[in-house]
C-alpha cells in the first residue's frame, strides 16, 4: 500500500461528518470516494476540494506509506 486515507477517515469522525456528506460538499463522484476507501489514487483536484471543505492540508488527509517493494528499491540505491 503506497497511499493511505486513514487520516481523512479519522478527521471525518472528529468533525462528525459522514463520507456521504463530504462527497456532496466537495462535489466528488461516488466512484472517487470508493477509490479512496480502497486506498487508491485520486487526483490532486479532488484532494484540494476535500481540503477546502475540511479546512485542512494535504498531509492531514493523505499519507504515503512505502510498501516492501519501495523499501527494497531505496535500499539498493
KOLMARMI-395861 format. One record per atom (N, C-alpha, C): residue number from 1; residue in one letter; atom name; x, y, z. Coordinates in steps of 0.05 Angstrom, whole numbers, padded with zeros to 5 digits. Layout:
<rec num="NUM" residu="a" atome="CA" u="X" v="Y" w="Z"/>
...
//
This chain:
<rec num="1" residu="x" atome="N" u="00017" v="-00023" w="00000"/>
<rec num="1" residu="x" atome="CA" u="00000" v="00000" w="00000"/>
<rec num="1" residu="x" atome="C" u="00018" v="00025" w="00000"/>
<rec num="2" residu="x" atome="N" u="00014" v="00042" w="-00019"/>
<rec num="2" residu="x" atome="CA" u="00030" v="00066" w="-00020"/>
<rec num="2" residu="x" atome="C" u="00016" v="00090" w="-00010"/>
<rec num="3" residu="x" atome="N" u="-00011" v="00090" w="-00012"/>
<rec num="3" residu="x" atome="CA" u="-00026" v="00114" w="-00003"/>
<rec num="3" residu="x" atome="C" u="-00047" v="00104" w="00018"/>
<rec num="4" residu="x" atome="N" u="-00050" v="00121" w="00038"/>
<rec num="4" residu="x" atome="CA" u="-00069" v="00115" w="00059"/>
<rec num="4" residu="x" atome="C" u="-00086" v="00140" w="00064"/>
<rec num="5" residu="x" atome="N" u="-00112" v="00137" w="00066"/>
<rec num="5" residu="x" atome="CA" u="-00130" v="00158" w="00073"/>
<rec num="5" residu="x" atome="C" u="-00141" v="00156" w="00101"/>
<rec num="6" residu="x" atome="N" u="-00127" v="00140" w="00118"/>
<rec num="6" residu="x" atome="CA" u="-00136" v="00136" w="00145"/>
<rec num="6" residu="x" atome="C" u="-00138" v="00163" w="00161"/>
<rec num="7" residu="x" atome="N" u="-00120" v="00181" w="00155"/>
<rec num="7" residu="x" atome="CA" u="-00122" v="00208" w="00168"/>
<rec num="7" residu="x" atome="C" u="-00148" v="00222" w="00161"/>
<rec num="8" residu="x" atome="N" u="-00157" v="00219" w="00136"/>
<rec num="8" residu="x" atome="CA" u="-00182" v="00231" w="00127"/>
<rec num="8" residu="x" atome="C" u="-00205" v="00219" w="00142"/>
<rec num="9" residu="x" atome="N" u="-00206" v="00193" w="00144"/>
<rec num="9" residu="x" atome="CA" u="-00229" v="00180" w="00157"/>
<rec num="9" residu="x" atome="C" u="-00230" v="00188" w="00187"/>
<rec num="10" residu="x" atome="N" u="-00207" v="00190" w="00200"/>
<rec num="10" residu="x" atome="CA" u="-00206" v="00198" w="00228"/>
<rec num="10" residu="x" atome="C" u="-00215" v="00227" w="00231"/>
<rec num="11" residu="x" atome="N" u="-00207" v="00244" w="00212"/>
<rec num="11" residu="x" atome="CA" u="-00215" v="00272" w="00213"/>
<rec num="11" residu="x" atome="C" u="-00246" v="00275" w="00210"/>
<rec num="12" residu="x" atome="N" u="-00257" v="00258" w="00192"/>
<rec num="12" residu="x" atome="CA" u="-00286" v="00259" w="00189"/>
<rec num="12" residu="x" atome="C" u="-00300" v="00251" w="00215"/>
<rec num="13" residu="x" atome="N" u="-00290" v="00231" w="00228"/>
<rec num="13" residu="x" atome="CA" u="-00302" v="00223" w="00254"/>
<rec num="13" residu="x" atome="C" u="-00299" v="00246" w="00274"/>
<rec num="14" residu="x" atome="N" u="-00276" v="00258" w="00276"/>
<rec num="14" residu="x" atome="CA" u="-00271" v="00280" w="00295"/>
<rec num="14" residu="x" atome="C" u="-00290" v="00304" w="00289"/>
<rec num="15" residu="x" atome="N" u="-00295" v="00309" w="00264"/>
<rec num="15" residu="x" atome="CA" u="-00311" v="00332" w="00256"/>
<rec num="15" residu="x" atome="C" u="-00341" v="00325" w="00253"/>
<rec num="16" residu="x" atome="N" u="-00347" v="00299" w="00258"/>
<rec num="16" residu="x" atome="CA" u="-00374" v="00289" w="00256"/>
<rec num="16" residu="x" atome="C" u="-00387" v="00294" w="00229"/>
<rec num="17" residu="x" atome="N" u="-00372" v="00287" w="00208"/>
<rec num="17" residu="x" atome="CA" u="-00381" v="00290" w="00181"/>
<rec num="17" residu="x" atome="C" u="-00381" v="00262" w="00168"/>
<rec num="18" residu="x" atome="N" u="-00402" v="00255" w="00155"/>
<rec num="18" residu="x" atome="CA" u="-00403" v="00229" w="00142"/>
<rec num="18" residu="x" atome="C" u="-00389" v="00230" w="00116"/>
<rec num="19" residu="x" atome="N" u="-00381" v="00207" w="00106"/>
<rec num="19" residu="x" atome="CA" u="-00368" v="00205" w="00080"/>
<rec num="19" residu="x" atome="C" u="-00387" v="00216" w="00058"/>
<rec num="20" residu="x" atome="N" u="-00412" v="00209" w="00060"/>
<rec num="20" residu="x" atome="CA" u="-00432" v="00219" w="00040"/>
<rec num="20" residu="x" atome="C" u="-00434" v="00249" w="00041"/>
<rec num="21" residu="x" atome="N" u="-00434" v="00260" w="00065"/>
<rec num="21" residu="x" atome="CA" u="-00436" v="00290" w="00067"/>
<rec num="21" residu="x" atome="C" u="-00411" v="00303" w="00055"/>
<rec num="22" residu="x" atome="N" u="-00387" v="00291" w="00061"/>
<rec num="22" residu="x" atome="CA" u="-00363" v="00301" w="00049"/>
<rec num="22" residu="x" atome="C" u="-00364" v="00300" w="00019"/>
<rec num="23" residu="x" atome="N" u="-00373" v="00278" w="00008"/>
<rec num="23" residu="x" atome="CA" u="-00375" v="00274" w="-00021"/>
<rec num="23" residu="x" atome="C" u="-00392" v="00296" w="-00033"/>
<rec num="24" residu="x" atome="N" u="-00415" v="00302" w="-00021"/>
<rec num="24" residu="x" atome="CA" u="-00433" v="00323" w="-00031"/>
<rec num="24" residu="x" atome="C" u="-00420" v="00351" w="-00029"/>
<rec num="25" residu="x" atome="N" u="-00409" v="00357" w="-00006"/>
<rec num="25" residu="x" atome="CA" u="-00397" v="00384" w="-00002"/>
<rec num="25" residu="x" atome="C" u="-00372" v="00388" w="-00020"/>
<rec num="26" residu="x" atome="N" u="-00357" v="00368" w="-00024"/>
<rec num="26" residu="x" atome="CA" u="-00333" v="00370" w="-00041"/>
<rec num="26" residu="x" atome="C" u="-00338" v="00365" w="-00070"/>
<rec num="27" residu="x" atome="N" u="-00363" v="00358" w="-00076"/>
<rec num="27" residu="x" atome="CA" u="-00372" v="00352" w="-00104"/>
<rec num="27" residu="x" atome="C" u="-00353" v="00331" w="-00117"/>
<rec num="28" residu="x" atome="N" u="-00351" v="00309" w="-00104"/>
<rec num="28" residu="x" atome="CA" u="-00335" v="00287" w="-00116"/>
<rec num="28" residu="x" atome="C" u="-00354" v="00264" w="-00123"/>
<rec num="29" residu="x" atome="N" u="-00347" v="00249" w="-00143"/>
<rec num="29" residu="x" atome="CA" u="-00363" v="00227" w="-00153"/>
<rec num="29" residu="x" atome="C" u="-00363" v="00203" w="-00133"/>
<rec num="30" residu="x" atome="N" u="-00385" v="00188" w="-00132"/>
<rec num="30" residu="x" atome="CA" u="-00385" v="00165" w="-00114"/>
<rec num="30" residu="x" atome="C" u="-00363" v="00145" w="-00119"/>
<rec num="31" residu="x" atome="N" u="-00355" v="00141" w="-00144"/>
<rec num="31" residu="x" atome="CA" u="-00334" v="00122" w="-00150"/>
<rec num="31" residu="x" atome="C" u="-00307" v="00132" w="-00140"/>
<rec num="32" residu="x" atome="N" u="-00304" v="00159" w="-00138"/>
<rec num="32" residu="x" atome="CA" u="-00279" v="00170" w="-00128"/>
<rec num="32" residu="x" atome="C" u="-00277" v="00164" w="-00098"/>
<rec num="33" residu="x" atome="N" u="-00299" v="00167" w="-00084"/>
<rec num="33" residu="x" atome="CA" u="-00299" v="00160" w="-00055"/>
<rec num="33" residu="x" atome="C" u="-00293" v="00130" w="-00051"/>
<rec num="34" residu="x" atome="N" u="-00304" v="00114" w="-00069"/>
<rec num="34" residu="x" atome="CA" u="-00298" v="00085" w="-00067"/>
<rec num="34" residu="x" atome="C" u="-00269" v="00080" w="-00071"/>
<rec num="35" residu="x" atome="N" u="-00256" v="00093" w="-00090"/>
<rec num="35" residu="x" atome="CA" u="-00227" v="00090" w="-00095"/>
<rec num="35" residu="x" atome="C" u="-00212" v="00098" w="-00069"/>
<rec num="36" residu="x" atome="N" u="-00220" v="00119" w="-00056"/>
<rec num="36" residu="x" atome="CA" u="-00207" v="00128" w="-00032"/>
<rec num="36" residu="x" atome="C" u="-00210" v="00107" w="-00009"/>
<rec num="37" residu="x" atome="N" u="-00233" v="00095" w="-00008"/>
<rec num="37" residu="x" atome="CA" u="-00238" v="00075" w="00013"/>
<rec num="37" residu="x" atome="C" u="-00220" v="00051" w="00008"/>
<rec num="38" residu="x" atome="N" u="-00212" v="00047" w="-00017"/>
<rec num="38" residu="x" atome="CA" u="-00194" v="00024" w="-00024"/>
<rec num="38" residu="x" atome="C" u="-00165" v="00033" w="-00024"/>
<rec num="39" residu="x" atome="N" u="-00159" v="00057" w="-00014"/>
<rec num="39" residu="x" atome="CA" u="-00132" v="00069" w="-00013"/>
<rec num="39" residu="x" atome="C" u="-00120" v="00070" w="-00041"/>
<rec num="40" residu="x" atome="N" u="-00136" v="00078" w="-00061"/>
<rec num="40" residu="x" atome="CA" u="-00126" v="00081" w="-00088"/>
<rec num="40" residu="x" atome="C" u="-00122" v="00111" w="-00094"/>
<rec num="41" residu="x" atome="N" u="-00106" v="00117" w="-00114"/>
<rec num="41" residu="x" atome="CA" u="-00100" v="00144" w="-00121"/>
<rec num="41" residu="x" atome="C" u="-00125" v="00159" w="-00131"/>
<rec num="42" residu="x" atome="N" u="-00126" v="00185" w="-00125"/>
<rec num="42" residu="x" atome="CA" u="-00146" v="00203" w="-00136"/>
<rec num="42" residu="x" atome="C" u="-00131" v="00228" w="-00145"/>
<rec num="43" residu="x" atome="N" u="-00144" v="00246" w="-00159"/>
<rec num="43" residu="x" atome="CA" u="-00130" v="00269" w="-00170"/>
<rec num="43" residu="x" atome="C" u="-00125" v="00290" w="-00147"/>
<rec num="44" residu="x" atome="N" u="-00105" v="00307" w="-00153"/>
<rec num="44" residu="x" atome="CA" u="-00099" v="00328" w="-00134"/>
<rec num="44" residu="x" atome="C" u="-00123" v="00347" w="-00132"/>
<rec num="45" residu="x" atome="N" u="-00138" v="00350" w="-00153"/>
<rec num="45" residu="x" atome="CA" u="-00161" v="00368" w="-00152"/>
<rec num="45" residu="x" atome="C" u="-00182" v="00358" w="-00132"/>
<rec num="46" residu="x" atome="N" u="-00186" v="00332" w="-00131"/>
<rec num="46" residu="x" atome="CA" u="-00204" v="00320" w="-00111"/>
<rec num="46" residu="x" atome="C" u="-00193" v="00325" w="-00083"/>
<rec num="47" residu="x" atome="N" u="-00168" v="00321" w="-00079"/>
<rec num="47" residu="x" atome="CA" u="-00156" v="00325" w="-00052"/>
<rec num="47" residu="x" atome="C" u="-00158" v="00355" w="-00044"/>
<rec num="48" residu="x" atome="N" u="-00154" v="00372" w="-00064"/>
<rec num="48" residu="x" atome="CA" u="-00156" v="00401" w="-00058"/>
<rec num="48" residu="x" atome="C" u="-00185" v="00408" w="-00049"/>
<rec num="49" residu="x" atome="N" u="-00205" v="00398" w="-00063"/>
<rec num="49" residu="x" atome="CA" u="-00233" v="00404" w="-00055"/>
<rec num="49" residu="x" atome="C" u="-00239" v="00393" w="-00027"/>
<rec num="50" residu="x" atome="N" u="-00228" v="00369" w="-00021"/>
<rec num="50" residu="x" atome="CA" u="-00232" v="00358" w="00006"/>
<rec num="50" residu="x" atome="C" u="-00219" v="00376" w="00027"/>
<rec num="51" residu="x" atome="N" u="-00195" v="00385" w="00021"/>
<rec num="51" residu="x" atome="CA" u="-00180" v="00403" w="00039"/>
<rec num="51" residu="x" atome="C" u="-00196" v="00428" w="00045"/>
<rec num="52" residu="x" atome="N" u="-00208" v="00439" w="00024"/>
<rec num="52" residu="x" atome="CA" u="-00224" v="00464" w="00027"/>
<rec num="52" residu="x" atome="C" u="-00248" v="00459" w="00045"/>
<rec num="53" residu="x" atome="N" u="-00262" v="00437" w="00041"/>
<rec num="53" residu="x" atome="CA" u="-00285" v="00430" w="00057"/>
<rec num="53" residu="x" atome="C" u="-00278" v="00426" w="00086"/>
<rec num="54" residu="x" atome="N" u="-00255" v="00413" w="00091"/>
<rec num="54" residu="x" atome="CA" u="-00247" v="00406" w="00118"/>
<rec num="54" residu="x" atome="C" u="-00229" v="00427" w="00131"/>
<rec num="55" residu="x" atome="N" u="-00222" v="00447" w="00115"/>
<rec num="55" residu="x" atome="CA" u="-00202" v="00468" w="00124"/>
<rec num="55" residu="x" atome="C" u="-00177" v="00454" w="00134"/>
<rec num="56" residu="x" atome="N" u="-00166" v="00437" w="00117"/>
<rec num="56" residu="x" atome="CA" u="-00143" v="00421" w="00124"/>
<rec num="56" residu="x" atome="C" u="-00121" v="00423" w="00103"/>
<rec num="57" residu="x" atome="N" u="-00098" v="00411" w="00108"/>
<rec num="57" residu="x" atome="CA" u="-00076" v="00410" w="00090"/>
<rec num="57" residu="x" atome="C" u="-00075" v="00381" w="00079"/>
<rec num="58" residu="x" atome="N" u="-00061" v="00377" w="00056"/>
<rec num="58" residu="x" atome="CA" u="-00058" v="00351" w="00044"/>
<rec num="58" residu="x" atome="C" u="-00048" v="00330" w="00064"/>
<rec num="59" residu="x" atome="N" u="-00028" v="00337" w="00080"/>
<rec num="59" residu="x" atome="CA" u="-00016" v="00319" w="00099"/>
<rec num="59" residu="x" atome="C" u="-00035" v="00310" w="00121"/>
<rec num="60" residu="x" atome="N" u="-00057" v="00325" w="00124"/>
<rec num="60" residu="x" atome="CA" u="-00076" v="00318" w="00145"/>
<rec num="60" residu="x" atome="C" u="-00097" v="00298" w="00135"/>
<rec num="61" residu="x" atome="N" u="-00097" v="00293" w="00109"/>
<rec num="61" residu="x" atome="CA" u="-00117" v="00274" w="00098"/>
<rec num="61" residu="x" atome="C" u="-00106" v="00250" w="00084"/>
<rec num="62" residu="x" atome="N" u="-00081" v="00252" w="00075"/>
<rec num="62" residu="x" atome="CA" u="-00069" v="00230" w="00059"/>
<rec num="62" residu="x" atome="C" u="-00041" v="00226" w="00070"/>
<rec num="63" residu="x" atome="N" u="-00032" v="00201" w="00068"/>
<rec num="63" residu="x" atome="CA" u="-00006" v="00193" w="00078"/>
<rec num="63" residu="x" atome="C" u="00007" v="00173" w="00059"/>
<rec num="64" residu="x" atome="N" u="00033" v="00177" w="00054"/>
<rec num="64" residu="x" atome="CA" u="00048" v="00158" w="00038"/>
<rec num="64" residu="x" atome="C" u="00060" v="00137" w="00056"/>
<rec num="65" residu="x" atome="N" u="00054" v="00112" w="00050"/>
<rec num="65" residu="x" atome="CA" u="00065" v="00090" w="00065"/>
<rec num="65" residu="x" atome="C" u="00080" v="00072" w="00046"/>
<rec num="66" residu="x" atome="N" u="00107" v="00072" w="00046"/>
<rec num="66" residu="x" atome="CA" u="00121" v="00054" w="00027"/>
<rec num="66" residu="x" atome="C" u="00116" v="00025" w="00033"/>
<rec num="67" residu="x" atome="N" u="00113" v="00010" w="00012"/>
<rec num="67" residu="x" atome="CA" u="00109" v="-00019" w="00016"/>
<rec num="67" residu="x" atome="C" u="00137" v="-00032" w="00014"/>
<rec num="68" residu="x" atome="N" u="00138" v="-00058" w="00017"/>
<rec num="68" residu="x" atome="CA" u="00164" v="-00072" w="00018"/>
<rec num="68" residu="x" atome="C" u="00179" v="-00068" w="-00008"/>
<rec num="69" residu="x" atome="N" u="00166" v="-00068" w="-00030"/>
<rec num="69" residu="x" atome="CA" u="00179" v="-00065" w="-00056"/>
<rec num="69" residu="x" atome="C" u="00193" v="-00038" w="-00058"/>
<rec num="70" residu="x" atome="N" u="00179" v="-00017" w="-00048"/>
<rec num="70" residu="x" atome="CA" u="00191" v="00010" w="-00048"/>
<rec num="70" residu="x" atome="C" u="00215" v="00011" w="-00030"/>
<rec num="71" residu="x" atome="N" u="00214" v="-00002" w="-00007"/>
<rec num="71" residu="x" atome="CA" u="00237" v="-00002" w="00012"/>
<rec num="71" residu="x" atome="C" u="00261" v="-00016" w="00000"/>
<rec num="72" residu="x" atome="N" u="00256" v="-00038" w="-00015"/>
<rec num="72" residu="x" atome="CA" u="00278" v="-00053" w="-00028"/>
<rec num="72" residu="x" atome="C" u="00292" v="-00036" w="-00049"/>
<rec num="73" residu="x" atome="N" u="00276" v="-00020" w="-00064"/>
<rec num="73" residu="x" atome="CA" u="00288" v="-00003" w="-00085"/>
<rec num="73" residu="x" atome="C" u="00306" v="00018" w="-00072"/>
<rec num="74" residu="x" atome="N" u="00296" v="00030" w="-00050"/>
<rec num="74" residu="x" atome="CA" u="00312" v="00050" w="-00036"/>
<rec num="74" residu="x" atome="C" u="00338" v="00039" w="-00025"/>
<rec num="75" residu="x" atome="N" u="00336" v="00015" w="-00013"/>
<rec num="75" residu="x" atome="CA" u="00360" v="00002" w="-00002"/>
<rec num="75" residu="x" atome="C" u="00381" v="-00005" w="-00023"/>
<rec num="76" residu="x" atome="N" u="00372" v="-00012" w="-00048"/>
<rec num="76" residu="x" atome="CA" u="00390" v="-00020" w="-00069"/>
<rec num="76" residu="x" atome="C" u="00405" v="00004" w="-00080"/>
<rec num="77" residu="x" atome="N" u="00396" v="00028" w="-00076"/>
<rec num="77" residu="x" atome="CA" u="00409" v="00052" w="-00087"/>
<rec num="77" residu="x" atome="C" u="00432" v="00059" w="-00069"/>
//
